[in-house]
């Protein structure tokens, strides 16, 4: 099996993909490929059997992520659970979180307690036996395309339900396990660093040595994510290598232990360090690889580096069947595998600059499909930025953090000088990255990539790298061109697609509709609402934009918006406009002649070079090849709702009427002004309030579909039961965001179909 352990690892990946995508034929193709290699005398029987075993094992052993039914309930007898705390206790200023395993059902729950009045005292420990009194509930799930699915995230960790405690008195715990000692040591070290070292250094030391990045501010985290630098915040091979190096220096070079005993010390210490450092996949991979190498040397086992990586890959899957769902696990192994496969090519140059450039190139290209699938974007210039950032962290930051931690208990005032030195240098460096971000951040917003394209991508890239390794430059150039062509096709796919869509996003109690014209001839919004925050002078919250609107746009590969129609001034219709304007390229914002902009929004639009277009009743506005007729307002009615911009258009073979928050008075005015007006699709006004959508208006329009944007269990009672009754009596098919999540209409030429995001 020497040199062939990557085949069983590939088999495990094939089994996982067959499970996730429900493509059993993946395993059939893998089986026939193995048989071909066996009869071609390129693989032995043992390799074939082990590979098939791991493929079937992964398919049957790894759990499929199935969401529990919405209507499943727990009886009163099931509100008390007895079991064990199954994770470290995560505590912040506002809440306490841990995982809990129920001993009777073996179900795993996420326990959440929101602190009251600065509560800090508790006696919760990893492994403690507990009785918990609480009602399990389903975590929030995604309600829009592209939105982060918290429920699915918990399912990928084996957690189906969460219990939110009203009081710490609702749980009684005793005892702990050995693992608590390790995690308590980690907590004590984090606390020691926070108390003894300045905040500017402590946040980075805890992140890079102890794996606790919760103290790094959100803006810095986002900065690193934008430039594909998040791998630097994950403890991995470099950190483990430094730990091993420090061990050898202190114990071997200083003649404390023999080399043999030092190796055994490393074998026993590294798993502990992996747990102290947070137990993330990257540090588990690196630590386990070192331990396996040391054991192999002692046992005279002959393994290549790729063999060790593959064996560690399979061991971690066996230890935790949910591991393959972890993004960090996928990225860590993907990058490491790419570097190992490219090691011969990487060693062909002795120039440090080109070595770092080549490593950065391979690393970024290996994770490109995963990066796009999870974040919908890719920053090509990140390959060059890594040339500066990776050496800086590798040669200075990470070693310096270990140096400070080791010397902090004994060095006294010397540490304060080292501390200030680091803060000054690091602040300058982060400022430089922020400047680069402000001037050169031009991401590729790609959207999702089909699985077939991902397979083709890796086949072309790995072949391209193999040709480079053998210095077959002409063939490498051909495969490089094919790879570039594939990426180009993925990027321009919306521009060659005849399919368009209209999406009513579920943003809660507000409106946000996105229209994407075929061949990407235009992307436009009709309203872009937000929630109101009462903690910051009643400013619109950016949560709706960041969590719902932006992820949807990125998932569709949208970074440019041709027009934003804003119906009226209410926050639930225009609150996200400022965030759109600051983050996206927008050509026009279109409002009625009676719309009043706040000074802040006006400045944002002006500073971003966005044209403000005012329109009036009777005018038409064309975006791409889409014509919108402005039906209202005809005069200033001294009411934001009644002054709502009413738009009429034909999309995908259907006529559409967008009504903002108009009331019954404006509805009657529309029927009088436009006696022949009819609409196949009605955006029901004012979220289904009983101030509009009168039976007379419905009789006049004769709509087939009624779209209602409202929040689940909202305080206003929208949509009102009388409105629902009127729509039903008019035989209107009702589609509601509070029930179905986002509502989408996909069309091609004059034919289209409605879909709901939630089943």
C-alpha positions in Angstrom: 0.0 0.0 0.0 3.0 2.4 0.2 2.3 5.3 -2.0 -1.3 4.3 -2.7 -3.1 5.5 0.5 -4.5 8.4 -1.4 -6.8 6.0 -3.4 -8.8 4.9 -0.3 -8.9 8.6 0.8 -10.3 9.4 -2.7 -12.8 6.6 -2.2 -14.0 8.2 1.0 -14.5 11.5 -0.8 -16.4 9.8 -3.5 -18.7 8.1 -1.0 -19.3 11.5 0.7 -20.1 13.2 -2.6 -22.5 10.4 -3.5 -24.3 10.8 -0.2 -24.5 14.6 -0.3 -25.6 14.9 -3.9 -27.5 11.6 -4.0 -25.4 10.5 -7.0 -24.9 6.8 -6.4 -23.4 6.5 -9.8 -20.3 8.3 -8.5 -19.5 5.1 -6.6 -20.2 3.0 -9.7 -17.7 5.0 -11.7 -15.1 4.8 -9.0 -15.6 1.0 -8.8 -15.1 0.6 -12.6 -12.1 2.9 -12.5 -10.5 0.7 -9.8 -11.2 -2.4 -11.8 -9.6 -0.8 -14.9 -6.5 0.1 -12.9 -6.3 -3.4 -11.4 -6.5 -5.1 -14.8 -4.0 -2.6 -16.2 -1.7 -3.9 -13.3 -1.4 -0.4 -11.8 -3.2 -1.3 -8.6 -3.0 -4.4 -6.4 -6.0 -6.4 -4.9 -5.4 -5.0 -1.4 -5.5 -1.4 -2.6 -8.7 -2.0 -4.6 -10.4 -3.7 -1.7 -9.4 -1.1 0.9 -10.4 1.7 -1.5 -13.8 0.2 -2.1 -14.3 -0.5 1.6 -13.6 3.1 2.5 -15.9 4.4 -0.2 -18.8 2.2 1.0 -17.8 3.0 4.6 -18.0 6.8 4.0 -21.4 6.5 2.2 -22.9 4.5 5.1 -21.1 5.9 8.1 -21.2 9.7 7.4 -24.7 11.0 8.5 -26.9 12.7 5.9 -28.0 16.1 6.9 -31.8 15.9 7.2 -33.7 18.7 8.7 -36.3 17.7 11.4 -39.9 18.2 10.4 -41.3 21.6 11.3 -44.3 20.1 13.0 -42.4 17.8 15.3 -43.1 18.6 18.9 -41.9 17.5 22.3 -44.4 16.5 25.0 -44.3 17.9 28.5 -42.5 14.8 29.7 -39.8 15.5 27.2 -38.9 19.0 28.6 -36.5 17.5 31.1 -33.4 15.9 29.8 -30.5 14.0 31.6 -27.1 13.7 30.0 -23.6 15.2 29.7 -22.1 18.4 28.6 -20.4 17.4 25.3 -18.3 20.5 24.4 -16.3 23.2 26.0 -18.3 26.1 27.6 -18.3 29.1 25.2 -18.9 32.3 27.2 -19.2 35.9 26.0 -20.4 39.1 27.6 -24.0 38.3 26.6 -24.4 34.5 26.6 -23.3 31.0 27.6 -23.3 28.2 25.0 -22.5 24.5 25.1 -23.5 21.2 23.6 -25.4 18.6 25.5 -26.0 14.9 24.8 -29.2 13.4 26.1 -28.5 9.9 27.5 -31.9 8.4 26.8 -32.1 9.3 23.1 -28.5 10.1 22.3 -29.7 13.4 20.7 -27.4 16.3 20.8 -28.8 19.8 21.8 -27.3 23.2 21.7 -27.9 24.9 25.0 -28.0 28.7 25.0 -28.4 31.0 27.9 -28.6 34.8 27.5 -27.1 36.5 30.6 -29.1 38.9 32.7 -27.7 41.7 34.8 -24.1 40.9 34.1 -24.3 37.4 35.4 -20.9 35.6 35.5 -21.1 32.9 38.1 -21.7 29.3 37.0 -20.2 25.9 37.6 -20.5 24.4 34.1 -17.8 21.9 33.1 -17.0 19.8 30.1 -18.3 16.2 30.8 -20.5 17.2 33.7 -23.7 15.1 34.3 -26.6 17.5 34.0 -30.4 17.6 34.2 -31.8 20.3 32.0 -35.4 21.7 32.0 -36.2 23.3 28.7 -38.2 23.1 25.5 -36.3 22.0 22.4 -36.8 24.2 19.4 -35.6 24.2 15.8 -32.8 26.6 15.1 -33.3 29.3 12.5 -32.9 28.1 8.9 -32.1 30.0 5.8 -35.2 31.7 4.2 -33.4 33.1 1.1 -31.0 31.8 -1.5 -27.4 32.4 -0.5 -28.3 33.1 3.1 -26.3 31.4 5.8 -28.3 28.4 7.1 -27.7 28.2 10.8 -29.9 25.1 11.2 -27.8 23.3 8.5 -24.6 24.5 10.2 -25.7 22.9 13.5 -26.9 19.7 11.7 -23.3 19.4 10.3 -22.2 19.1 13.9 -24.9 16.5 14.7 -27.2 19.0 16.5 -30.9 19.1 15.5 -32.4 21.2 18.2 -31.5 24.0 20.6 -32.8 24.8 24.0 -32.8 28.4 25.2 -32.8 28.5 29.0 -34.7 31.2 30.9 -32.5 30.8 33.9 -29.4 29.0 35.0 -31.7 27.4 37.7 -33.1 25.3 34.8 -30.0 23.1 34.8 -28.3 21.2 37.6 -24.8 19.8 36.9 -22.2 17.8 38.8 -18.8 16.5 38.1 -16.6 16.8 35.0 -14.3 14.8 32.7 -10.6 14.8 32.1 -11.2 16.9 29.0 -12.4 19.7 31.3 -8.9 20.0 32.7 -7.4 20.6 29.3 -10.1 23.1 28.3 -9.8 24.8 31.6 -6.1 25.2 31.0 -6.8 26.8 27.7 -9.3 29.2 29.4 -6.7 30.0 32.1 -4.1 30.7 29.5 -6.4 33.0 27.5 -7.3 34.8 30.7 -3.6 35.1 31.7 -2.8 36.6 28.3 -5.6 39.1 28.6 -4.5 40.3 32.0 -0.7 40.4 31.4 -0.4 41.6 27.9 -1.8 44.7 26.1 -5.1 44.2 24.2 -3.5 44.9 20.9 -1.1 41.9 21.3 -3.4 39.7 23.4 -6.0 39.3 20.7 -3.4 38.0 18.2 -1.6 35.8 20.6 -4.8 34.1 21.7 -5.8 33.7 18.1 -2.5 32.4 16.7 -1.3 30.3 19.6 -4.4 29.3 21.5 -6.9 29.3 18.7 -9.3 31.8 20.3 -10.0 34.4 17.6 -13.2 35.7 19.2 -11.4 38.9 20.4 -10.4 40.0 16.9 -12.7 42.7 15.8 -15.2 41.9 13.1 -13.8 44.4 10.6 -10.4 42.7 10.7 -12.0 39.2 10.3 -13.9 40.5 7.2 -10.7 42.1 5.8 -8.9 38.7 6.0 -11.9 36.9 4.5 -12.1 39.4 1.6 -8.5 38.7 0.7 -8.5 35.0 1.3 -6.2 35.4 4.2 -8.4 33.6 6.8 -6.0 30.6 6.7 -3.5 32.7 8.6 -5.9 32.9 11.6 -6.2 29.1 11.7 -3.6 27.1 13.7 -2.0 24.7 11.3 1.3 23.1 10.2 3.4 26.2 10.8 2.3 26.5 14.4 2.7 22.8 15.1 6.2 23.0 13.5 7.1 25.8 15.9 5.9 23.8 18.8 8.0 20.8 17.8 11.0 23.0 17.2 10.6 24.6 20.7 10.4 21.1 22.2 13.6 20.0 20.6 15.4 23.2 21.5 14.4 23.1 25.2 14.7 19.4 25.7 17.3 18.1 23.3 19.6 21.1 22.6 19.7 21.9 26.3 20.4 18.2 27.2 17.3 17.8 29.3 16.1 14.7 27.3 17.6 12.4 24.8 16.3 12.7 21.2 14.4 9.5 21.6 12.6 10.6 24.8 11.9 14.1 23.3 10.1 12.4 20.4 7.9 10.5 22.8 7.2 13.7 24.7 6.1 15.3 21.4 3.9 12.3 20.6 2.1 12.7 23.9 2.1 16.5 24.0 0.9 17.4 20.5 -2.6 16.0 20.9 -2.9 18.0 24.1 -1.7 21.1 22.3 -4.2 20.5 19.5 -7.0 20.5 22.1 -5.6 23.6 23.9 -5.4 25.3 20.6 -9.2 24.8 20.0 -9.2 21.4 18.3 -10.0 22.9 14.9 -9.5 20.6 11.9 -6.3 22.3 10.7 -4.4 21.9 13.9 -5.8 18.3 14.3 -4.5 17.5 10.8 -1.0 19.0 11.4 -0.6 17.5 14.9 -1.8 14.0 13.8 0.5 14.0 10.8 3.5 14.8 13.0 2.6 12.1 15.5 2.0 9.6 12.8 5.4 10.4 11.2 7.2 10.0 14.5 5.4 6.7 15.2 6.1 5.4 11.7 9.8 6.2 12.2 9.9 4.2 15.5 8.0 1.3 14.0 10.0 1.4 10.7 6.8 1.9 8.7 7.5 3.3 5.2 5.0 6.1 4.4 5.2 9.0 2.0 4.0 12.4 3.0 0.9 11.9 0.8 0.3 8.5 2.5 0.4 10.1 5.9 -2.0 12.9 4.9 -4.4 10.4 3.5 -4.3 8.2 6.5 -4.8 11.2 8.8 -7.8 12.2 6.6 -9.4 8.8 7.1 -8.6 8.6 10.8 -10.3 12.0 11.5 -13.4 10.9 9.5 -13.6 7.7 11.6 -13.2 9.7 14.8 -15.9 12.3 13.8 -18.3 11.3 11.0 -19.4 15.0 10.7 -15.8 16.2 10.1 -16.1 16.2 6.3 -18.9 18.8 6.5 -16.5 21.2 8.2 -15.3 24.0 5.9 -12.0 24.3 7.8 -11.4 20.6 7.3 -12.1 20.8 3.6 -9.9 23.9 3.1 -7.0 22.6 5.2 -6.8 19.2 3.5 -7.3 20.7 0.0 -4.4 23.2 0.4 -2.1 20.6 2.0 -2.9 18.0 -0.7 -2.2 20.6 -3.5 1.1 21.6 -2.0 2.2 17.9 -1.6 1.2 17.0 -5.2 3.1 20.1 -6.4 6.2 19.6 -4.2 8.5 18.6 -7.1 7.5 21.7 -9.1 7.8 24.0 -6.0 11.3 22.8 -5.4 12.4 23.6 -9.0 13.2 27.2 -8.0 15.7 28.4 -5.4 14.6 32.1 -5.5 12.6 32.8 -2.3 10.3 35.3 -4.0 9.2 32.8 -6.6 8.9 30.0 -4.1 6.5 32.0 -2.0 4.6 33.1 -5.2 4.3 29.5 -6.4 3.1 28.3 -3.0 0.5 31.1 -2.9 -0.6 30.3 -6.4 -1.1 26.6 -5.7 -2.9 27.3 -2.4 -5.3 29.8 -3.8 -6.1 27.8 -6.9 -6.7 24.6 -4.9 -9.4 26.3 -2.8 -10.9 28.5 -5.5 -14.0 26.3 -6.1 -14.6 25.9 -2.4 -14.0 29.6 -1.8 -16.6 30.4 -4.5 -19.1 27.8 -3.3 -19.1 29.0 0.3 -18.5 32.8 -0.2 -19.5 33.3 -3.9 -16.4 35.5 -4.5 -12.7 35.2 -5.4 -10.1 37.9 -5.2 -7.3 37.2 -7.9 -5.0 39.8 -6.3 -5.0 37.8 -3.1 -2.3 35.6 -4.7 0.0 38.6 -4.8 -1.0 39.9 -1.4 -0.1 36.6 0.1 3.5 37.3 -1.0 3.6 40.0 1.6 1.3 38.7 4.3 2.4 35.0 4.5 6.1 35.8 5.1 5.2 38.5 7.6 3.1 36.1 9.7 5.4 33.1 9.2 8.7 34.8 10.0 7.6 37.5 12.5 4.1 37.4 13.9 3.6 33.7 14.8 7.1 33.1 16.2 6.8 36.4 18.1 3.5 35.3 19.7 5.1 32.1 21.0 8.1 34.1 22.2 5.9 36.4 24.2 3.7 33.7 25.7 6.8 31.7 26.9 8.6 34.6 28.4 5.6 36.5 29.8 5.7 34.7 33.2 9.4 35.4 33.8 10.6 38.3 31.6 8.9 41.2 33.5 9.4 44.6 31.9 11.1 43.1 28.9 7.8 41.8 27.7 6.2 45.3 27.8 8.9 46.5 25.4 8.4 43.5 23.1 4.6 44.1 23.4 4.8 47.7 22.3 7.2 46.8 19.5 4.7 44.3 18.1 1.7 46.6 18.4 3.5 49.4 16.5 4.6 47.2 13.7 1.4 45.2 13.5 -0.9 48.3 13.5 1.2 49.7 10.6 0.9 46.4 8.7 -2.8 46.1 9.2 -3.2 49.7 8.1 -1.3 48.9 4.9 -3.7 46.0 4.2 -6.6 48.3 4.8 -5.2 50.8 2.3 -4.7 48.0 -0.3 -8.3 46.9 0.4 -9.7 50.4 -0.2 -7.8 50.9 -3.4 -7.4 47.5 -5.0 -10.3 45.4 -3.8 -12.0 44.3 -7.0 -13.5 40.9 -6.3 -14.9 38.4 -8.8 -18.5 37.9 -7.7 -19.0 34.5 -9.3 -22.0 32.9 -7.7 -22.2 29.2 -7.2 -20.4 26.6 -9.4 -22.1 23.5 -10.7 -20.5 20.2 -9.4 -19.6 19.2 -13.0 -17.6 22.4 -13.4 -15.8 21.8 -10.1 -14.8 18.3 -11.2 -13.6 19.6 -14.6 -11.7 22.4 -12.8 -9.7 20.1 -10.6 -9.0 17.7 -13.5 -7.6 20.5 -15.6 -5.7 22.2 -12.8 -4.0 19.0 -11.6 -3.1 18.1 -15.1 -1.8 21.6 -15.7 0.4 21.3 -12.6 1.7 17.9 -13.7 2.7 19.2 -17.0 4.6 22.1 -15.3 6.3 19.6 -13.1 7.6 17.7 -16.1 8.5 21.0 -17.9 6.1 20.2 -20.7 5.4 23.9 -21.1 3.5 23.7 -24.4 1.0 21.2 -23.0 0.9 23.1 -19.7 0.0 26.2 -21.7 -2.9 24.4 -23.5 -4.3 23.1 -20.2 -3.9 26.5 -18.6 -5.9 28.0 -21.5 -8.6 25.4 -21.0 -8.7 26.2 -17.3 -9.0 29.9 -18.0 -11.8 29.2 -20.5 -13.7 27.2 -17.9 -13.4 29.9 -15.3 -14.4 32.5 -17.9 -17.5 30.5 -18.8 -18.5 30.2 -15.2 -18.1 34.0 -14.7 -20.0 35.0 -17.8 -22.8 32.3 -17.5 -25.5 34.9 -16.5 -24.6 36.9 -19.6 -25.3 34.0 -22.0 -28.3 32.7 -20.2 -31.8 33.3 -21.6 -33.4 32.8 -18.2 -34.4 35.7 -16.0 -36.1 35.8 -12.6 -38.0 38.0 -10.2 -37.2 37.4 -6.5 -39.2 38.7 -3.6 -36.7 38.3 -0.7 -37.8 37.4 2.7 -36.3 40.2 4.7 -38.8 40.0 7.5 -41.2 43.0 7.9 -40.2 44.8 4.8 -39.9 44.8 1.0 -37.0 43.9 -1.3 -37.5 42.6 -4.8 -34.8 41.8 -7.3 -35.4 41.5 -11.0 -32.7 39.9 -13.2 -33.3 40.2 -16.9 -32.2 37.5 -19.3 -28.6 37.8 -20.6 -27.9 40.0 -17.6 -29.2 43.0 -19.6 -30.3 44.5 -16.3 -30.4 44.0 -12.6 -32.8 46.2 -10.6 -34.4 46.5 -7.2 -37.9 47.5 -6.3 -37.4 48.6 -2.7 -34.6 47.6 -0.3 -35.9 47.5 3.2 -34.2 47.1 6.5 -35.0 46.6 10.2 -34.8 49.5 12.6 -32.3 49.5 15.4 -33.4 51.4 18.6 -29.9 51.5 20.1 -28.4 53.9 17.6 -30.7 56.9 17.1 -33.3 54.8 15.2 -30.9 54.2 12.4 -31.6 51.4 9.9 -29.8 48.2 10.8 -27.3 46.7 8.4 -28.3 43.1 9.4 -30.9 42.6 6.6 -28.4 43.8 4.0 -25.4 41.7 5.3 -27.4 38.6 6.1 -30.0 38.4 3.4 -29.7 40.9 0.5 -25.9 40.8 -0.1 -25.6 37.0 0.2 -28.4 36.6 -2.4 -26.8 39.1 -4.8 -23.4 37.3 -4.4 -25.0 33.9 -4.9 -26.3 35.1 -8.2 -23.0 36.6 -9.2 -24.3 40.2 -9.0 -22.0 43.1 -8.1 -23.6 45.8 -10.4 -27.1 47.1 -10.1 -28.6 49.1 -13.0 -31.5 50.7 -11.0 -33.1 50.8 -7.6 -36.7 51.9 -7.4 -37.6 53.1 -4.0 -41.4 53.3 -3.4 -41.3 55.6 -0.4 -39.3 56.8 2.6 -40.2 54.1 5.2 -37.2 52.2 6.6 -38.8 48.8 5.8 -38.7 49.8 2.1 -35.5 51.9 1.8 -33.3 51.1 4.9 -30.8 49.0 3.1 -30.2 51.6 0.3 -27.2 53.2 2.0 -25.5 49.8 2.5 -26.2 48.8 -1.1 -24.8 52.2 -2.3 -21.6 51.8 -0.2 -21.0 48.2 -1.2 -22.3 47.8 -4.8 -22.0 49.6 -8.1 -25.4 51.3 -8.7 -26.2 53.4 -11.7 -29.6 55.0 -10.8 -31.9 55.4 -7.8 -35.4 56.1 -9.0 -38.0 57.8 -6.8 -41.2 59.8 -7.2 -41.0 63.6 -7.4 -42.4 63.8 -3.9 -39.8 61.6 -2.3 -37.6 63.3 0.4 -34.0 62.0 1.0 -32.4 62.4 4.3 -29.1 64.4 4.3 -27.2 61.2 5.1 -28.6 59.1 2.3 -28.2 62.0 -0.2 -24.5 62.3 0.7 -24.0 58.5 0.4 -25.5 58.5 -3.1 -23.6 61.6 -4.2 -20.3 60.3 -2.8 -20.7 57.1 -4.7 -21.6 58.7 -8.0 -25.1 57.4 -8.1 -27.6 59.2 -10.3 -31.0 60.2 -8.7 -33.9 60.0 -11.1 -37.2 61.5 -10.2 -40.3 60.3 -12.0 -44.0 61.1 -12.2 -47.3 59.5 -13.2 -47.6 58.7 -16.9 -43.8 58.4 -17.5 -42.0 55.3 -18.6 -38.6 54.1 -17.5 -36.6 51.6 -19.4 -33.9 49.5 -17.7 -32.1 47.2 -20.2 -35.0 46.2 -22.4 -37.6 46.3 -19.6 -40.2 49.0 -19.7 -41.8 50.2 -16.4 -44.9 52.4 -16.4 -45.3 54.8 -13.5 -49.0 54.8 -12.5 -48.8 56.8 -9.2 -48.4 59.2 -7.4 -50.3 61.9 -9.4 -50.0 64.5 -6.7 -48.5 65.0 -3.3 -50.9 63.4 -0.8 -48.9 64.4 2.3 -48.4 60.8 3.2 -45.4 58.6 2.6 -47.5 55.5 2.1 -50.0 57.1 -0.3 -47.1 58.7 -2.2 -45.7 55.2 -2.9 -44.3 54.7 -6.4 -46.7 52.3 -8.2 -45.1 50.5 -11.2 -46.6 48.4 -13.9 -44.6 46.1 -16.3 -44.7 42.9 -18.2 -42.2 40.2 -17.3 -42.0 36.6 -18.5 -45.4 36.6 -20.2 -47.2 38.1 -17.1 -48.2 41.6 -16.2 -47.0 42.8 -12.8 -48.2 45.6 -10.5 -45.9 46.8 -7.7 -47.8 48.9 -5.2 -45.5 49.9 -2.3 -47.6 50.7 0.7 -50.6 52.4 -1.0 -54.0 52.5 0.8 -57.5 52.1 -0.5 -57.8 55.7 -1.5 -54.9 55.3 -4.0 -56.3 52.0 -5.2 -59.6 53.7 -6.0 -57.7 56.5 -7.8 -55.9 53.9 -9.9 -59.1 52.1 -11.0 -60.6 55.4 -12.0 -57.5 56.6 -13.8 -56.8 53.3 -15.6 -60.2 51.6 -16.2 -58.6 48.9 -18.4 -55.9 48.1 -15.8 -55.3 44.4 -15.1 -52.4 42.5 -13.6 -51.5 38.8 -13.5 -49.3 39.4 -10.5 -50.1 41.8 -7.7 -47.5 42.8 -5.1 -50.1 43.1 -2.3 -49.8 46.6 -0.8 -48.6 47.3 2.7 -47.6 43.7 3.6 -51.3 42.7 3.6 -52.6 45.4 5.9 -56.4 45.9 5.9 -55.8 49.5 4.9 -55.6 48.3 1.2 -56.4 45.4 -1.1 -60.1 46.0 -1.2 -62.4 43.5 -3.0 -63.3 46.2 -5.6 -59.6 46.7 -6.4 -59.1 42.9 -6.8 -62.2 42.7 -9.0 -60.8 45.4 -11.2 -57.3 43.9 -11.5 -58.3 40.2 -11.8 -54.8 39.1 -10.5 -53.9 35.4 -10.7 -51.1 35.7 -8.1 -50.8 37.8 -5.0 -47.3 38.3 -3.4 -47.2 39.3 0.2 -44.0 40.3 2.0 -44.4 40.0 5.8 -42.4 38.7 8.8 -43.3 35.6 10.7 -45.5 36.3 13.7 -45.1 40.0 13.2 -46.5 42.4 15.7 -48.8 44.1 13.1 -50.8 41.0 12.4 -49.8 41.2 8.7 -51.3 39.9 6.4 -54.7 40.7 7.9 -57.3 37.9 7.8 -59.7 40.1 5.9 -57.2 40.7 3.1 -56.5 36.9 2.9 -60.2 36.3 2.7 -60.6 38.8 -0.1 -57.8 37.3 -2.0 -59.2 33.8 -1.7 -62.7 35.0 -2.7 -61.1 36.5 -5.8 -59.4 33.2 -6.6 -56.0 34.7 -6.2 -53.1 32.2 -5.6 -51.4 33.7 -2.5 -47.6 33.5 -2.0 -46.3 34.7 1.3 -42.7 35.2 2.5 -43.7 34.6 6.1 -44.9 31.1 5.1 -42.6 30.2 2.2 -39.5 32.3 2.5 -38.2 33.9 -0.7 -40.6 33.7 -3.6 -39.0 33.4 -7.1 -40.4 33.6 -10.6 -38.1 32.0 -13.2 -38.9 32.8 -16.8 -37.7 32.2 -20.3 -39.2 34.4 -23.0 -43.0 34.4 -22.3 -43.1 31.4 -20.1 -42.4 31.2 -16.4 -43.0 29.4 -13.1 -43.2 30.5 -9.5 -41.1 28.7 -6.9 -40.9 29.1 -3.1 -37.6 28.8 -1.2 -39.1 26.8 1.6 -41.0 23.6 0.7 
